Amino acid sequence: MAILPCGSVSIPAARITDIGQFPERTSIDLAEEALDGALGDAGLRRADVDGFVWNLGTSVGANYDVACRELGLRPGFVMQTWTHGRFTGSCIGIAAMAVASGAATAVACVGGIKGLPYRGEGDKRKGIGRELYMRPAADALTRYLQMYGVDRDRLAEVVLSAHRYAGLNPHAYRHDGLSLAEYATSPMAFEPLKEADCYPTDESAGPVHDCGVCVLVTSAHRSSASGREVYFLSGQTIQGGPEEVYFGRPGLGDPPSSFQPSDRDIAAFTACGVTPSDIDGFYTYDPFSSTVWYSLERFGYCEPGEAPSWATAERMWLDGELPVNTNGGILAAGHSVGWGQIVEMVQQLRGEAGQRQIAGVELVHWGSVFGDSLILTNNAERCGR
């Protein structure tokens, strides 16, 4: 179901901390840094926050009630999700629905991301992450390669593009880039996925990065302190159903089947009269390089089976047809559960992306392999304002 705020919702600020390993810092400490930064950018106080979406919780961190108490927030609208990229876009979408419905006027979507909650217990965790995360992704890719007869090494284009962008992102965990030769010699993590195709992990395949993030979602009548407005144009939350495939797109289950984007896949586009050709920058959840292929196909940027040839580093670069994950994504900037891409979208529309800035950007799209979708704009006329 598409969300239709019709320009009644804006995103006045978004902040992310550095991405890295900060064992001395708690999830709430990281979240507080991002929250204070975003509130300062928006010219708001903690007392103005009447909605709270918390992307964390037991067992990897404090639940929403503890977070609200320690952050000094008294929201009347609260939602909490497990820290997983499946829920990142939906957090923003649900906050937008809360604001559009009048349930809240200023929602802080906050995450205090702590990579692996079991550090120091590697022997106990060995293999679990590989079965939970890597095997489904590897199985989906195996079916894709067999179905379309494409070369898995075409994934290098996705990975090298991500690392090139990360080199321009001051918050990224690494800036040293990756060469084609280094990609070619990267060992297999879980065949046919190389280590370079996967999110940064420890020996148990657990994410290893920490960061704090805050995206403010407010009524559009609250002007941004900077005067550079970002509007929520339309969107849809995560999708469910027997055709959905974990870390794959519909059609890549067992047995595999044909696929074409459905009406509900492109509902966010239909709702606001936008097409993929109108989009200036695409952002997606990329714990595996293959999920970029699937997301491009799911939302109609290219035909099923064409992503390997369509998604070239040139096309996905700043001056290309469709810049993709200009922050470096999870693959190269670090595992922020996809929040880094959401923050990047806001920074792009506010003209604050520095060397990563897309010239003339007006429309950006978040679309994940799980079917959630967000379309943001800085053009008030598109919102009827």
C-alpha positions in Angstrom: 0.0 0.0 0.0 1.4 3.4 -1.0 1.8 6.2 1.5 0.4 9.4 0.3 1.4 12.4 2.4 1.1 14.6 -0.7 3.8 17.1 0.5 2.5 17.3 4.0 5.6 15.7 5.4 9.2 16.9 5.3 12.7 15.8 6.5 14.4 18.9 7.9 17.6 17.2 9.0 19.5 13.9 9.0 22.7 13.0 10.8 25.1 10.0 11.0 28.2 9.6 13.1 31.4 8.1 11.9 31.1 4.4 11.1 33.6 2.2 12.8 34.3 0.2 15.9 33.7 2.1 19.1 33.7 -0.5 22.0 33.7 2.2 24.6 30.5 3.8 23.4 27.0 2.5 24.0 24.2 2.4 21.4 22.4 5.3 23.2 25.6 7.4 23.3 26.0 7.0 19.5 22.3 7.8 19.0 22.5 10.9 21.2 25.3 12.3 19.1 23.2 11.9 15.9 20.0 13.2 17.6 21.6 16.3 18.9 23.2 17.1 15.5 19.9 16.6 13.7 17.9 18.7 16.1 20.5 21.5 15.9 20.4 21.4 12.1 16.6 21.6 12.2 16.4 24.3 14.9 14.4 22.0 17.2 14.6 21.0 20.8 14.2 17.6 22.4 10.9 18.9 23.8 9.6 19.3 20.3 10.0 15.6 19.5 6.6 14.0 20.0 7.3 10.8 18.0 10.1 8.3 18.3 11.0 5.4 16.0 13.8 3.4 17.5 15.7 1.0 15.2 17.3 -1.1 17.9 16.4 -3.2 20.9 17.2 -6.2 22.9 19.4 -8.2 22.5 21.7 -5.8 20.7 20.9 -2.7 22.7 18.4 -0.9 24.9 14.7 -0.9 24.2 12.7 2.2 23.3 11.7 2.9 26.9 15.2 3.0 28.2 16.3 5.0 25.1 13.6 7.6 25.7 14.5 8.0 29.3 18.2 8.4 28.7 17.7 10.7 25.8 15.2 12.8 27.7 12.3 12.3 25.2 8.6 12.2 26.0 7.0 11.1 22.7 3.3 10.3 22.4 3.9 8.1 19.3 6.5 5.3 19.6 7.6 2.4 17.4 10.5 0.0 17.7 12.0 -2.3 15.2 14.8 -4.9 15.2 18.0 -3.5 13.8 17.9 -4.9 10.3 18.0 -3.3 6.8 14.6 -4.8 6.2 13.1 -2.2 8.4 15.1 1.0 7.6 12.9 2.3 4.8 9.8 1.3 6.7 10.9 3.3 9.7 10.8 6.5 7.6 7.6 5.4 6.0 5.8 4.8 9.3 7.1 8.1 10.7 5.7 9.8 7.6 2.3 8.1 8.1 2.3 9.2 11.7 2.9 12.8 10.8 0.5 12.8 7.8 -2.3 11.4 10.1 -1.7 13.9 12.9 -0.4 11.3 15.3 2.8 13.3 15.7 4.3 16.5 14.4 8.0 15.8 14.8 9.3 12.2 14.7 12.9 11.3 15.5 13.8 8.1 13.6 16.9 7.1 15.6 19.3 4.2 15.5 22.2 3.4 17.8 23.9 0.7 15.7 26.2 -1.7 17.5 27.7 -4.2 15.1 28.0 -7.6 16.8 26.5 -8.0 20.2 28.5 -11.1 20.9 32.0 -9.8 20.4 34.4 -12.1 22.3 32.1 -15.1 21.8 33.3 -15.9 18.3 33.5 -19.6 18.8 29.9 -19.8 20.0 28.7 -17.7 17.0 30.8 -19.3 14.3 28.7 -20.5 11.4 25.4 -19.1 12.7 25.7 -15.8 10.7 26.7 -17.7 7.6 23.6 -19.9 7.7 21.3 -17.0 8.6 22.5 -14.4 6.2 25.1 -15.7 3.7 23.5 -18.9 2.6 20.1 -17.3 1.6 22.0 -14.6 -0.4 24.3 -17.2 -2.0 21.3 -19.4 -2.9 19.4 -16.5 -4.5 22.5 -15.5 -6.5 23.1 -19.1 -7.7 19.5 -19.3 -9.0 19.9 -15.9 -10.7 23.1 -16.8 -12.4 21.6 -20.1 -13.6 18.3 -18.5 -14.7 19.9 -15.7 -16.8 23.3 -17.3 -17.7 25.2 -14.2 -16.6 28.8 -13.8 -15.4 29.0 -13.5 -11.6 32.2 -11.4 -12.0 30.0 -8.5 -13.3 29.3 -7.9 -9.6 32.8 -6.2 -9.6 31.1 -3.1 -11.2 28.8 -2.7 -8.2 31.6 -3.2 -5.6 34.2 -1.0 -7.3 31.6 1.8 -7.6 30.8 1.5 -3.9 34.4 1.8 -2.9 35.0 4.7 -5.1 32.2 6.6 -3.4 33.3 5.6 0.0 36.7 7.2 -0.7 34.8 10.6 -0.9 32.7 10.0 2.3 34.3 11.3 5.5 32.1 9.1 7.6 33.0 5.8 5.8 35.1 3.2 7.7 37.6 2.9 4.9 38.8 5.3 2.1 41.5 3.3 0.4 39.4 2.0 -2.4 39.5 -1.4 -4.1 41.0 -2.3 -7.4 39.7 -4.8 -10.0 42.7 -7.0 -9.3 41.9 -7.0 -5.6 38.3 -7.9 -6.3 39.4 -10.7 -8.6 41.6 -12.2 -5.9 39.1 -11.7 -3.1 38.4 -15.2 -1.6 35.0 -16.8 -1.6 32.9 -16.1 1.4 30.0 -18.3 0.6 30.1 -19.4 -3.1 29.3 -17.7 -5.4 29.7 -14.6 -3.2 33.3 -13.3 -2.7 34.2 -11.6 0.6 34.3 -8.3 -1.4 30.7 -8.9 -2.3 29.6 -9.0 1.3 29.1 -6.6 4.2 32.1 -6.2 6.4 32.0 -9.1 8.9 33.9 -10.9 11.6 34.8 -14.6 11.5 31.2 -15.5 12.5 29.7 -13.4 9.6 28.4 -10.9 12.1 28.3 -7.1 11.2 31.2 -5.3 12.9 30.4 -1.6 12.7 29.0 0.9 15.1 27.3 4.2 14.4 24.5 6.6 15.4 21.9 8.0 13.1 18.9 10.3 13.3 16.5 11.3 10.6 13.8 13.8 11.6 10.4 13.5 10.0 8.1 16.5 10.6 5.0 18.4 9.3 6.0 20.3 6.2 4.8 23.6 7.8 7.9 23.4 10.1 10.5 25.1 7.9 14.0 23.8 7.9 16.4 26.0 9.8 18.6 26.1 6.6 15.7 26.9 4.3 16.6 23.9 2.2 13.5 21.7 2.4 13.3 18.0 1.7 9.8 16.6 1.1 8.5 13.1 1.5 6.8 12.6 -1.9 5.6 9.0 -1.6 6.5 5.6 -0.4 5.6 2.1 0.7 6.7 -0.1 3.5 8.3 -3.6 3.4 6.3 -6.2 1.5 5.4 -9.8 2.5 4.1 -12.9 0.8 5.1 -16.4 -0.3 6.9 -14.9 -3.4 9.3 -12.8 -1.2 12.9 -14.2 -1.0 15.3 -13.3 1.8 18.2 -11.3 0.2 16.7 -12.0 -3.2 13.9 -10.6 -5.2 10.6 -12.4 -6.1 11.3 -15.2 -8.6 14.5 -16.3 -7.0 13.0 -18.8 -4.5 13.1 -22.6 -4.8 12.0 -23.3 -7.5 12.9 -20.1 -9.3 10.2 -18.5 -11.5 9.7 -15.6 -13.9 9.5 -12.0 -12.6 8.2 -8.7 -13.7 7.7 -5.7 -11.3 4.1 -5.8 -10.0 1.8 -2.8 -9.4 2.7 -2.9 -5.7 6.4 -2.9 -6.5 6.0 0.4 -8.3 3.2 1.8 -6.2 5.3 4.7 -4.8 6.1 5.8 -8.3 2.5 5.6 -9.4 1.3 7.5 -6.4 3.3 10.6 -7.2 3.4 10.4 -11.0 7.2 9.7 -11.2 8.9 7.1 -13.3 12.4 5.5 -12.8 13.7 7.7 -15.6 12.9 10.8 -13.5 15.1 9.6 -10.6 18.4 11.4 -10.1 19.9 9.1 -7.5 19.1 5.5 -6.4 19.8 4.2 -2.9 19.4 0.6 -1.7 20.2 -1.8 1.0 23.4 -3.5 -0.1 24.8 -6.1 2.4 25.6 -8.1 -0.7 26.5 -6.7 -4.1 23.9 -8.9 -5.7 21.0 -7.1 -3.9 21.8 -4.0 -5.9 21.1 -6.0 -9.1 17.8 -7.3 -7.7 16.7 -3.9 -6.4 17.3 -2.2 -9.8 15.2 -4.9 -11.4 12.4 -4.9 -8.8 11.7 -1.2 -9.3 11.9 -1.2 -13.1 15.3 0.5 -13.7 16.2 -2.4 -16.0 14.5 -5.6 -17.2 14.9 -8.8 -15.2 18.2 -10.4 -16.0 19.7 -7.2 -17.4 21.2 -5.7 -14.3 24.6 -7.4 -14.7 25.1 -5.6 -18.0 23.1 -2.4 -17.1 24.8 -1.7 -13.7 28.2 -0.5 -14.9 30.4 1.7 -12.7 30.1 4.4 -15.3 26.4 4.4 -15.3 26.2 4.4 -11.5 28.8 7.2 -11.1 27.9 10.9 -10.4 27.9 11.9 -14.0 26.2 8.7 -15.1 22.6 7.8 -15.9 21.8 6.8 -12.4 24.2 7.4 -9.4 23.8 4.6 -7.0 24.6 4.6 -3.2 26.7 7.7 -3.4 27.8 7.4 0.2 29.5 4.0 -0.6 26.7 1.9 0.8 27.2 -0.9 3.3 29.7 -2.6 1.0 32.3 0.1 1.4 31.1 2.9 3.8 30.3 0.4 6.5 27.3 -1.5 8.0 24.9 1.3 9.0 21.9 -1.1 8.3 21.1 1.2 5.3 20.7 4.4 7.4 23.8 5.9 5.8 22.0 5.8 2.4 18.9 7.5 3.9 21.1 10.3 5.4 22.9 10.6 2.1 19.6 11.1 0.2 18.7 14.1 2.5 22.2 15.5 2.2 22.0 15.2 -1.6 18.7 17.1 -1.8 20.0 19.8 0.5 23.2 20.2 -1.6 25.4 19.1 1.3 27.1 16.0 -0.2 30.4 17.7 -1.0 32.5 15.8 -3.6 29.7 13.3 -3.9 27.1 15.9 -4.9 24.8 15.0 -7.8 24.4 18.0 -10.1 20.9 19.3 -10.4 19.4 16.6 -8.1 15.7 16.9 -7.5 14.4 13.3 -7.0 16.0 10.5 -5.1 14.7 7.0 -4.5 15.3 4.4 -1.7 14.2 1.0 -2.9 15.3 -2.2 -1.2 15.2 -5.8 -2.2 12.5 -6.3 0.4 10.0 -4.1 -1.6 10.0 -0.9 0.6 10.4 2.3 -1.3 10.7 6.0 -0.5 10.8 8.9 -3.0 12.1 12.3 -1.7 12.3 15.6 -3.5 13.5 19.2 -2.9 11.0 20.6 -5.4 8.0 22.0 -3.5 6.0 22.3 -6.7 6.0 18.5 -7.0 4.2 18.5 -3.6 1.6 21.0 -4.6 3.2 23.7 -2.4 
